[in-house]
Amino acid sequence: MTADSSGGRRTKVERVIDEYGLEEWGDRLEAEWTGDGTERTSLRDLATAFNQAVLRAAVRDAGASVLDTDIESLYRTLTDDDDVSRSDAVRKRRELERSGVDIEDVRSDFVTHQTIYTYLTNVRDASLPEEDTEDRVDRKKETVQRLAGRTQVITESTLAELSNAGELTDREYEVFVDVRTICGNCGADYPIADLLDRGGCDCDVDTA
């Protein structure tokens, strides 16, 4: 953090907002994180969008003109660590520097999702609304179902790969992934989706 004119301490987000003329981003970050009238945006996605705005402002201030799609591509190139992206990053950095953009300074002003969280909670005193229980259950059920589906796909791919390599007899294999739960009190067996929909087992604990 850096000191402001009143002697207080500023977060990195506050400093970057001031430095790049991104005043509207304070309200935007809070509204999108809390879902004020819209679907909520994750902190990681907010950090990416904010950093792209920083990059866009730096390019604009240098007098260059870059489309939003180019900014997104440029940001990915500058922040990706694989070998191909590194070579692209060197070329892009040279192009930016020739345009008057100090890319190292810009990169040092990029923020993490933790930095965004600190700014929203400590500076703007923002907090997430209380989750609706029914919505939370639906989201958790979808998460479990997605994981089960992914397990099925991976298993099918593994069987096919081993069959093609001659390490598994070549047959038509069907894969079933059925996530079930058993009540430790009465022994009732439920598919996980059914258990979540009914709000748990309704047996009487005292009869165990």
Buried (B, 14 or more C-beta within 10 A) or exposed (E): EEEEEEEEEBBBBBBBBEEBEBEEBBEBBBBBBBEEEEEBBEBEBBBBBBBBBBBBBBBBEBEBEBEEEEBBBBBBBBBEEEEEBEEBBEEBBEEBEEBEBEBEEBBEBBBEBEBBBBBBEEBBEBEEEEEEEEEEBEEEBEEEBEEBEEEBEEBEEEBEEEBEEEEBEEEEEEEEBEBEBEBEEEEEEBEBBEBBEEEEBEEEEEEE
